Amino acid sequence: MTQNTVDTNLLLTILDLSGVWSFAVSGSLTAMQKRMDFFGVLIVAFATAFGGGTIRDILINRPVFWMHNEAYLYILFIATPVAIIFRNYLQYLRKTLFFFDTIGLGVYTVIGMQIGFTWGYSPMLAICLGTLTACFGGVLRDLLCSEIPLIFHREIYASICIVGGAGYVTMMYFGVSETVTVLVTLFAIIIARFIVVRYKLSLPMLHLKDNMPHA
């Protein structure tokens, strides 16, 4: 294993753990807005932080990541009480949480894709696994909180992961080094999400015309 690979894996690990913290806090705040009790807040935080990776691991018959590395659970069990205790203060840190959430989006896309390739899946399936890892924690959070998942009606969220994943595959095809590929993919996804939110971009909404006769 080269030094560059070690450095890349270390960077991804640090960002991964930071993303878990951010997603756990984000899920906790969302649950508290719905006036859930402590157990409800913990469950929503768990689903937000671990949902995408858990579904990914189950689909590919891989040992579920948080069951083989207790550091993830320690972060969850620290982040949730912290979010509860400092909930009024954290409301003013939405931009900071959004920043880490965005980093997590890029990190989980890359991690999901790397796992897909490690387990021998095609580039298309690796992109699907990366997108699932990055997005489905938020989907579960919104469903548990009785909301239409954000990625289905407001932000170009999953699409950013898909495009970023396609760029990752393209760079691999042309023999770009792993470190450069990972960093370019990360920054591309992060910058794209900031642009999407800044300019309120979204995909066209689809609806059916109401042609049913009314009584």
Protein Blocks (a to p, Z undefined) as FASTA:
>chain_A
ZZklmmmmmmmmmmmmmmmmmmmmmmmmmmmmnopafklmmmmmmmmmmmmmmmmmmmno
pacfklmomklmmmmmmmmmmmmmmmmmmmmmmmmmmmmmmmmmmmmmmmmmmmmmmnop
afklmmmmmmmmmmmmmmmmmmmnopacfklmmbccklmmmmmmmmmmmmmmnopafklm
mmmmmmmmmmmmmmmmmnopacdddddddfbccZZ
